C-alpha cells in the first residue's frame, strides 16, 4: 500500500504550496529535493545578517488580492518597490523605460517630446518587426536599443539580437510618466526575513528529504505515493527521448564588502557588452538594511548544459515545438502532475506559480 497520497519532487515554490494545500486537506505528502535546502530558486541565506537571494533577485508582485493575501499568511512583507537602474559606460539610466530615462537620453521633458524622438528613430523599421532588434527600435528607438538593450540582451541570451524572437522585449515596460516602479501590479514587496521562512512554514506537517535525486531511486519513490507531483525539467522525466530542451543558466559570484553601501540600489544592470556580468545585486537594499557590511552578487549569464542549473527557457520556435512533444507525453501519464517553471517550460512570476497550484489543488 502507498504510504503517502502525494510524492512531490522539488521543494521550490510550486512544491511547497502544493504540499501546504494538500496537507491542510488531511493528505499525506512526501517532498524530496535534489538540493541541500528548500525553496528552490527563491531560497535566501542569511549572511552577515543580510538575507541574500542565492539564485537571483526575487520580488513578489501581483494584482490578484487572493494571491497577495495567501502569501502574506507566511510572512510580513515590506513596501519594497523594484526600481532597477542601468549603467552604460558610467551613465546611469532608470528602468523601466520612462520619462526619467527619456530625459537623461535625449533631454525630453514632456511625453510628447519623448514620443516624437521615438517616432523619429522607430521610423527606420518599415516592415513588421522580425526579431528583437527591430522590435526594440520600433518601440523605443535606436539610441535606447544601442545603449540599454543590445549589449545586455546579447550577454543574457548568448545570441545576437537579430537572432532572438521579437516577443522577448515585450516584458520590459515603456511608460510616458516619471515613474521608476518596474511593475504595474497593485501589490509588491519583499518578505521581511527572506523567502526561506515562507517555504518552511508551508512544509510544516510534511515529510521532507533533502539531497536526493528522484531519478536515482525513481521506482522506489514512485511506489511510496498514489500520485507524483513533478516540478523538475519535463524532458529529464522522459529521459530526453526527443532531445534536451534549451535554457540559459546563470553563474553567481558573491562578495562580502566592508562598506555599508556599495552601489546605492538593489539592482543595477550593466548594459555594455564589454562588462562580462549582466548585473550586480546588493541584497541589503531589498530590506532597507543598515548593517555595517554589505553582500553583493555579480550575475554572469551562462550557456546551459544538463550539468548546470536551468534558469530561463529559450522559448523560440524550435524549443516550443520540442516542448509540445513532451507535453503530449505528460498528458498521457497516469497519476503524475507536472508543474512549475521547469515542468511547464515557461518563465513564471511567483504569483502565477502560486495561482497555478491553488487552481490545481482546488480541482483535485
N, C-alpha and C positions, 0 to 999 in steps of 0.2 A: 504494500500500500504506500501511496505517496505521503511523505512526511509533511510537505508544505503545499499550500494552494498555489503559490507563485514562486518561481525562481527568477530573480531579477538580475540580469547580467549587466553590471555597471552601476556604480554609486554616484553618478553625476546627477544633475538636477532632475532629469526625467525619471531616473530610477528612484530617487529619494522621494519625489512627490507621489509616484505610484505606490511605493511601499507605505507611505503615510496614509494615503487614501484607503488602501485595502486593509491595512492593519486596523484602522479606525472602524472598518466594517466587520471586524472579527475574523479576518482571513489571516492565515499564517504565511509569512513571507521570509524567504532567504535571499539576501543580497550578497553577490560576490563581485569583487573588484580586483582588476589586474594591478592597479597602482597600490602603493602602501598607505594611501589616505582616501578618505571620502571626498565628495564634492566635485569630482571631475575637473573641468577647466575653470569652475568658479571657486576652486579651493583657495583659501587665503591662509597665510602663515604669519604668525607674529614674530617679527624680527626687530629688535631694538624698540620694542613697544609700539611698533608700527604694523598695521595689517597689510601685508604685501600680497597683491594679486599675482600668484605664482605663474599663471598662464595668460597674462594679459589683462588689461583693464576691463572690468565688467560694471556697468551702471544699469541698475534696474529702472526701467521706464515703461509706462503703459498708459493707455487711456481707458482701460477696462477697470472700472471700480471694483468689480468682483475679484479680479486677479490681484489688484493692489491690496484689498482687504485680506485676501488669502495669505499673501506673502508676509504681511505685517503681523500675522499671528506668531511668527517665529523670530522676529527681531524688531527693534525700533530702528526706523530709517531716519537719516538726517536729510537736510534740504540741499544736498549737493546738486549743482546744475552743470552738466557737461558742456564745457566751453573750450575745446581744444584750440591750439594755435599751430600755425605753420611757419617754419623757419626756412627761408630760401636765401642762402648766402648771407645770413645775418639780418635779413629783412624779416620782420615779424608781421604775419597776417592772421586775421581772425577766420576761424572756421566755425560753422559752415559759411559758405559764401553769403555775405550780407552787406549792408551799406558800409559797415566799417571796413570790410575787405575792399569794396569798390573805391572808397575814399582813399585808402592807402595806395591802391594800384594806379588809379587814374586821377585822383583829386576830385572825383564826383561827390557832390554834396546832396543832390536831390535824386530820388528814384528815377525821374525822367532822364537826368544826365547819365546815370548808370545804364539805363536801358538803351539809350542812344549809342553809347560806346559799345555795348554788346551787339546791337543791331549792325553797327559798322563792321565789326570783326566777324560776326557769325554769317554775314552775307557771303563770305568766302566759300561756304558749303552750299552748293547749288542743288545737289540731289539729296534724297533721304539718307541720313547717316548710316553708314555700313559697318562702322567699327567704333571703338571707344574714343579715338582721337576726334573723329568727325562729330560724334555726338557731343563731346565736351565743348568743342569750338562752337557748335550750333547753340549750346545752352548758355555759355558764359564768355565766349570769345577766345582768341588765340593767346592773349597775354596771360590770362589766368591758367589756361591749359599748359603753357610752357613753363610757368613758374611754380604752379601749385599742384599740378596733376601729373604731367608727363613723367618726370623722374621718379616720383613717389610710387606711381602705379606700376611702372616697369620694374621697380625694386620689389614691390609687393607681389606681383604675379610672375615675375621672371620672364616676361614676354613683352615684345614691342606693342605699344598701344594700338597700332594698326592691326595687330593680330587678335586683339581682345574684343569680345562682343560688346555692342553699344550699351546693353542694359545694365552693365556693372555700375556705370557712373550715376544711374538714376537713384541710387541710395543716398547720394550726397545732396542735401537740400540747398536751394538757392532762394534767398529772400531779399526783398527790397525794403527792408526795415533795419534799424540799428539794433539788432538782437543777436547776441552771440550764443544763445541756447541751441545746442546741436539738435535736440529732439523737440518735436512739437507736442509730445504727449502731455496729458493732464497731470500725471503723477511721475515723480522721478526722485531718486535718491540712492544712497549707499547704506547698507546695514551697519549700524554702529557696532563695532566689534568684529566686522568681517562676515564673509559668507559661510564659513565652515560651521559656525554655530547653528545656522539655519538647517543645514543638512543633518547635523547631529540630532536636533530636535525632531526632524522628520523621520529619522530612523529609530526613534525610541520604540521599544517593543518589537523590533525586527532583528532577526539573527543576521549577523554580518561576518563575512570572511574576506580579509584583505590579502593582497599579494598572491592572488591565484588567477591563473589563466583558464578561462572557461574551456578552451579548446584542448587543453592538456588532459582534461577529465570530462569531456562533454557527455559521454554516455552515462557516467556516474551521476553528474549533476542533473541531467535530464530526468533520471529515474527518481529524483527526490521530490518532484513537484508535478502538479497536474498541468500547469501552464508555464511556459517560459516567456519572460519579457526581455527582449534582446535589444540593447542600446549601442552595440558596437557597430563596426563597419559592416554594411549589408553584404558586400562582396566577399568578405572574410567568412561570413557564415556559410556561404555556398562554395567555399574553398576556391574562390577566384575562377570559377568554371568558365566565365566569359572573359576573363582577364580583369586586372585591377582597375578600379575607378581611380581617378587622379585627384590629388589635393595639393594645396600648398601647406608647408609646415612653417614653424617659427622657432627660432633659437633665441634664448634669453641670456643676457649677461647682466648679473645683478652686482651692485656695489653698495657698500655702506660708507657714507661720507661723513666726515667730522664738520658738518655745517648744518645749520637749522633750516636752510632753504637754498636749494641748488638752482632751480630754474623758474620758480615763482608760479608754476602752473602744473596741474596733474599730468597733462598730456601735451607734448609738443611733437608734431610731425616734422621730419626733415626731408624736404621735397627735392633737393638737388641730388642727382644720381651719383655724384662723387662722394657723398656721405654714405657709408656702407649700411648703416642701420636705418630703419624706417621711422622710428620714433623713440623718444625717451619718456618713460613714465616715472613720476615722482609720487610715490604711493601715499605719503602723509597728507597730501593735499585733498585726497578723497574724503578724509575725515577731519579736515581743518586742524591737523596736528601741530602741536607746539614743542615737540621733542627736540632735544639739543642736537641729535644726529638726524640724518635722512637716508632713505634707501631708494635708489634709482634702478631702473631696468632698461637696458638697451634691447630693442627688438630688431632681430635680423630675419627677414623673410628668407625661406629656405626651400630648395627643391625637396619634394617628398619621395620617400620610398617606404616599403612595408615595414621597415625597422624604425621609422620615425613617427612621431605623433601627427595624425592628420588634423588640420585646423580648418582650412577653407576649401569646400568642394569647388571644383572647377566646372561650373555648370554651363559648359559650351555644348554645341550640338552633339559632338561625339560622346561625351560623358553622360549627357542626359539620355541619349539613346541607349547606352550601356546600362544605365540605372533602370530604365524601363524593363529591360530583360530580367534584372534581379528582382524588381518589384513584382513581376509576374510570378516568379518562383516563390516569393514571400507570401503572396496571396493564396498559394496552394498549400502552404504549411499548416498543419493542424496543431492547434493549441500553442501557437507561437505568435507573440505580438512584437512587431518591430516599431521602434520609436526613437525619438531624439534626433539630434543633428546628423549623427553617423548612420543611424538606422534608416533615415529618410533621405540621405544625401542632399541636405539642404541647410544653408545657413539660417539659424533660428535665433531671434532675440529671446531673452529669458522669459518674458511674459507669454510669448507664443508657445514655448515649451510647457509652461505650467498649464496654459489653457488647453493644449492638446491632451495632456494627461487627465485633466478633470473631465474632458469630454469622453475620453476612452473609458475611464473608470465609472462614469455615470451610466454607461451603456452595458457594463458587464453584469 
